[in-house]
Amino acid sequence: MILDKIKQTNLIKNYSKIYPYVRPYLVRALLAVLITIPIGSMDAVIAWSLKPYMDVVMLEQQATARQTMLIPILIIVFSSLQSLLNYTATYMNTWVGQKIAQDVKIDLFDKLMHYNAAYFDKMNSGDILFRFNHDVDLACSGLLANLKLFTTRLFSSISLIAVLFYNSWQLAIVAVIVLLGALYPLTTVRRKIKSVMDKTIFSGARVMTHYNETFNGNRIVTSYNLYDYQNNRFKETLRSVFKLGMKMVQRTGMMSPLMHFIVSLGIAAVIWLGSYLIVTKQITPGNFVSFITALIMLYNPVKSIGNHFNSVQMALMAMERVFGLLEELPVIRNSDNAKPLEQVKNFIEYQDVCFEYIKGKPILKNVNLKIKCGETIAFVGNSGGGKTTLVNLLPRFYDVKSGNILIDGQDIRDIELNSLRDKIAIVFQDNFLFAGTIRENIVLGRTDIEEYKINDAIKCACLEEFINGLEKGLDTQIGERGVLLSGGQKQRIAIARAFIKDAPIVILDEATSALDNKSEAVVQQAIYNLMKDRTVFIIAHRLSTVRNADKIVVVNYGEIAESGTHEELLNKENSIYASLYKTQIK
């Protein structure tokens, strides 16, 4: 009751948002809440029963042996029943909480997958783990813990206060005033600790990032003997977490002792006033014992609540962050009038395309380019010149700052995202492989691929000899991120994926960079055969791989410097391409 009264507005707001997730489990959730009503109310039964026991049994000594045993037995029965109900409520709350957390995580995971590339450019792995996993667990467990605490304390407090007034309205007024005074410090806690909590979460995310970096970069750590370097970075982060933890104690540490002191004043005042009322025959000793018992049962949670208040606040703030993510719309999404892209027939066109990752630092500057469907176009030029960015705009990993990209005259921002990306197969320079088998990494979840098509893709990607040499062939496990494979093998599996997708537009971002000369020649021929009558974008530093392209575009410093066929550019006076080509040949 105490926590939820103070944060009633926030709880109502957050509970209303989470209701759609609670609805499928509403019966169990309500039952778990209803069970807490007798749990709280039974506190009052124990306190109330002490009055007749003291007055009749202890003082008047008029009770029979049977009556003497009745109240202790009732106390044992009620306490046992209370314990059983408490266990049942805890079990059901945990069950519902886990189910809600599971559903929220599914929605958040789906949202995470639909974030644009710029989001992942800014975030690190620790932030993702904290915001999309840790916060959900914290929020859902906190939600039900608060709800259980609220209902239990509410009915416990109502019934205990009723016992207080039943025994002595004078003492009850003193007790309630002291209770309100003890709760007052909690009203300022959230404001004091919010900034510290935000920094604590950030530091916690950094700790997770250190673990992830050590896992993924273990070979770099080993080969460069970075043990001391990594340890020092980790220690520095832990020192930051420690300082924030101590700052939290500084801001909230006095809260629990202060509340304990105020409650102690209240108990002392009640004992002093109670003694006077007994002497003046206004209440009986039984009234007083029953009152003190009820008062202590009411005050005890107040004295200890400061120790748990931080965790409750963390749960509430985690809940706000979770719903902030759920309500956030992806930057790159379908427009209201988006239409599916049935097929690519005529051309792809870049019209005055400008783009920047960081405001004020343009990467592409008024790029104009028209590609006929079925052409193979190669982008070459200096590193960081904008080649990869140019092709990354086509599947809308990012959206242009200004200008348009058209497919058959239709702006790609007016094409359904799934439909657009279904028409594009990509082989990246640094390809990601999923934990699982080679087969799973080639078909990527598709169950409609016939075996001969998989075999053709393997042959075209120069994987046949490698796979035939494996004991389990296609069903060989490759480890997380393909750790058990060489760089060239990973690259060829990624090429096989592109063959399987059989999309009308293919992007090859340094697709042959990890292959030896023999494999490269075979793959180039395979790509040529497979991608016939399709539009192919090739990004290459090795100019020998783009000689047969229909058009070669030189991209320097975000602008198209020149374009043409291999022969045209070699014969062009002062040609940048010719200079690059001759340098590489030498």
Rosetta blueprint (number, residue, H / E / L):
1 M L
2 I H
3 L H
4 D H
5 K H
6 I H
7 K L
8 Q H
9 T H
10 N H
11 L H
12 I H
13 K H
14 N H
15 Y H
16 S H
17 K H
18 I H
19 Y H
20 P H
21 Y H
22 V H
23 R H
24 P H
25 Y H
26 L H
27 V H
28 R H
29 A H
30 L H
31 L H
32 A H
33 V H
34 L H
35 I H
36 T H
37 I H
38 P H
39 I H
40 G H
41 S H
42 M H
43 D H
44 A H
45 V H
46 I H
47 A H
48 W H
49 S H
50 L H
51 K H
52 P H
53 Y H
54 M H
55 D H
56 V H
57 V H
58 M H
59 L H
60 E L
61 Q L
62 Q L
63 A L
64 T L
65 A H
66 R H
67 Q H
68 T H
69 M H
70 L H
71 I H
72 P H
73 I H
74 L H
75 I H
76 I H
77 V H
78 F H
79 S H
80 S H
81 L H
82 Q H
83 S H
84 L H
85 L H
86 N H
87 Y H
88 T H
89 A H
90 T H
91 Y H
92 M H
93 N H
94 T H
95 W H
96 V H
97 G H
98 Q H
99 K H
100 I H
101 A H
102 Q H
103 D H
104 V H
105 K H
106 I H
107 D H
108 L H
109 F H
110 D H
111 K H
112 L H
113 M H
114 H L
115 Y L
116 N L
117 A H
118 A H
119 Y H
120 F H
121 D H
122 K H
123 M L
124 N L
125 S H
126 G H
127 D H
128 I H
129 L H
130 F H
131 R H
132 F H
133 N H
134 H H
135 D H
136 V H
137 D H
138 L H
139 A H
140 C H
141 S H
142 G H
143 L H
144 L H
145 A H
146 N H
147 L H
148 K H
149 L H
150 F H
151 T H
152 T H
153 R H
154 L H
155 F H
156 S H
157 S H
158 I H
159 S H
160 L H
161 I H
162 A H
163 V H
164 L H
165 F H
166 Y H
167 N H
168 S L
169 W H
170 Q H
171 L H
172 A H
173 I H
174 V H
175 A H
176 V H
177 I H
178 V H
179 L H
180 L H
181 G H
182 A H
183 L H
184 Y H
185 P H
186 L H
187 T H
188 T H
189 V H
190 R H
191 R H
192 K H
193 I H
194 K H
195 S H
196 V H
197 M H
198 D H
199 K H
200 T H
201 I H
202 F H
203 S H
204 G H
205 A H
206 R H
207 V H
208 M H
209 T H
210 H H
211 Y H
212 N H
213 E H
214 T H
215 F H
216 N H
217 G L
218 N H
219 R H
220 I H
221 V H
222 T H
223 S H
224 Y L
225 N L
226 L L
227 Y H
228 D H
229 Y H
230 Q H
231 N H
232 N H
233 R H
234 F H
235 K H
236 E H
237 T H
238 L H
239 R H
240 S H
241 V H
242 F H
243 K H
244 L H
245 G H
246 M H
247 K H
248 M H
249 V H
250 Q H
251 R H
252 T H
253 G L
254 M L
255 M H
256 S H
257 P H
258 L H
259 M H
260 H H
261 F H
262 I H
263 V H
264 S H
265 L H
266 G H
267 I H
268 A H
269 A H
270 V H
271 I H
272 W H
273 L H
274 G H
275 S H
276 Y H
277 L H
278 I H
279 V H
280 T L
281 K L
282 Q L
283 I L
284 T L
285 P H
286 G H
287 N H
288 F H
289 V H
290 S H
291 F H
292 I H
293 T H
294 A H
295 L H
296 I H
297 M H
298 L H
299 Y H
300 N H
301 P H
302 V H
303 K H
304 S H
305 I H
306 G H
307 N H
308 H H
309 F H
310 N H
311 S H
312 V H
313 Q H
314 M H
315 A H
316 L H
317 M H
318 A H
319 M H
320 E H
321 R H
322 V H
323 F H
324 G H
325 L H
326 L H
327 E H
328 E L
329 L L
330 P L
331 V L
332 I L
333 R L
334 N L
335 S L
336 D L
337 N L
338 A L
339 K E
340 P L
341 L L
342 E L
343 Q L
344 V L
345 K L
346 N L
347 F E
348 I E
349 E E
350 Y E
351 Q E
352 D E
353 V E
354 C E
355 F E
356 E E
357 Y E
358 I E
359 K L
360 G L
361 K E
362 P E
363 I E
364 L E
365 K E
366 N E
367 V E
368 N E
369 L E
370 K E
371 I E
372 K E
373 C L
374 G L
375 E L
376 T E
377 I E
378 A E
379 F E
380 V E
381 G L
382 N L
383 S L
384 G L
385 G L
386 G L
387 K H
388 T H
389 T H
390 L H
391 V H
392 N H
393 L L
394 L L
395 P L
396 R L
397 F L
398 Y L
399 D L
400 V L
401 K L
402 S E
403 G E
404 N E
405 I E
406 L E
407 I E
408 D L
409 G L
410 Q E
411 D E
412 I H
413 R H
414 D H
415 I E
416 E L
417 L H
418 N H
419 S H
420 L H
421 R H
422 D H
423 K L
424 I E
425 A E
426 I E
427 V E
428 F L
429 Q L
430 D L
431 N L
432 F L
433 L L
434 F L
435 A L
436 G L
437 T E
438 I H
439 R H
440 E H
441 N H
442 I H
443 V H
444 L L
445 G L
446 R L
447 T L
448 D L
449 I L
450 E L
451 E H
452 Y H
453 K H
454 I H
455 N H
456 D H
457 A H
458 I H
459 K H
460 C H
461 A L
462 C L
463 L L
464 E H
465 E H
466 F H
467 I H
468 N H
469 G L
470 L L
471 E L
472 K L
473 G H
474 L H
475 D H
476 T L
477 Q E
478 I L
479 G L
480 E H
481 R H
482 G H
483 V L
484 L L
485 L L
486 S L
487 G H
488 G H
489 Q H
490 K H
491 Q H
492 R H
493 I H
494 A H
495 I H
496 A H
497 R H
498 A H
499 F H
500 I H
501 K H
502 D L
503 A L
504 P L
505 I E
506 V E
507 I E
508 L E
509 D E
510 E L
511 A L
512 T L
513 S L
514 A L
515 L L
516 D L
517 N H
518 K H
519 S H
520 E H
521 A H
522 V H
523 V H
524 Q H
525 Q H
526 A H
527 I H
528 Y H
529 N H
530 L H
531 M L
532 K L
533 D L
534 R L
535 T E
536 V E
537 F E
538 I E
539 I E
540 A L
541 H L
542 R L
543 L H
544 S H
545 T H
546 V L
547 R L
548 N L
549 A L
550 D L
551 K E
552 I E
553 V E
554 V E
555 V E
556 N E
557 Y L
558 G L
559 E E
560 I E
561 A E
562 E E
563 S E
564 G E
565 T L
566 H H
567 E H
568 E H
569 L H
570 L H
571 N H
572 K L
573 E L
574 N L
575 S L
576 I H
577 Y H
578 A H
579 S H
580 L H
581 Y H
582 K H
583 T H
584 Q H
585 I H
586 K L
